[in-house]
Amino acid sequence: MNNLEKYNEIFTRLFSVEESELNEDFTFATVDKWDSLLHMTLISELEDTFDIMLDTEDILHFGGYVNGKTILKKYDISFED
């Protein structure tokens, strides 16, 4: 499983959505289920999966699917095949 597949699997499982729904519109502001508890669960799963520790600033700004990929790139997580 590549990094994009791992990333998408976390989102689809936690938010109970289809992978096709994961795009620039999938954000904290637009997804009703994305509350603070789910946000921290998401962060925890990402940290465990990619063996990283996100900075507090990155956790606070991790507010969307696309933005999240940009943040993870700072931790040398590549989403290229």
C-alpha positions in Angstrom: 0.0 0.0 0.0 1.5 3.4 -1.0 1.3 6.5 1.1 -1.7 7.9 -0.8 -3.6 4.7 -0.4 -2.8 4.7 3.4 -3.9 8.3 3.7 -7.1 7.8 1.8 -7.9 4.6 3.8 -7.7 6.6 7.1 -10.1 9.2 5.7 -12.6 6.8 4.2 -12.7 4.7 7.4 -12.9 7.5 9.9 -15.4 9.6 8.0 -17.3 6.7 6.5 -17.1 8.1 3.0 -16.2 6.9 -0.5 -12.7 7.7 -1.8 -14.3 9.7 -4.6 -15.5 12.2 -2.0 -11.9 13.1 -0.9 -11.0 16.3 -2.7 -10.4 20.0 -2.0 -13.9 20.4 -0.7 -13.4 17.8 2.0 -12.7 20.2 4.9 -13.5 20.7 8.6 -15.9 23.5 7.5 -17.9 21.3 5.1 -17.9 17.9 6.7 -20.5 17.7 9.5 -18.9 14.6 11.1 -15.5 16.4 11.4 -15.6 17.5 15.0 -12.7 18.0 17.4 -12.7 14.4 18.7 -12.6 13.0 15.1 -9.9 15.6 14.3 -7.7 14.3 17.1 -8.4 10.7 16.1 -7.4 11.5 12.5 -4.2 13.1 13.7 -3.4 10.1 15.9 -4.0 7.7 13.1 -1.8 9.7 10.7 1.0 9.9 13.2 0.9 6.2 13.9 0.6 5.2 10.2 3.4 7.4 9.0 5.5 7.2 12.2 5.7 11.0 12.6 4.8 13.5 15.4 3.0 16.6 14.0 3.7 20.0 15.5 0.9 21.7 17.4 0.7 24.3 14.7 0.2 21.7 12.0 -2.4 19.9 14.0 -4.4 23.2 14.4 -4.1 23.9 10.6 -4.9 20.3 9.4 -8.4 21.3 8.4 -8.8 19.5 5.1 -8.0 16.5 3.0 -5.8 18.4 0.4 -4.3 20.7 3.1 -3.4 17.6 5.1 -1.3 16.2 2.2 0.6 19.5 2.0 1.3 19.4 5.8 2.5 15.8 5.6 4.9 16.6 2.8 6.8 18.8 5.4 7.5 15.5 7.2 8.9 13.9 4.1 5.7 11.9 3.4 5.5 11.7 -0.4 2.2 11.1 -2.2 3.9 10.3 -5.5 4.1 6.8 -6.9 
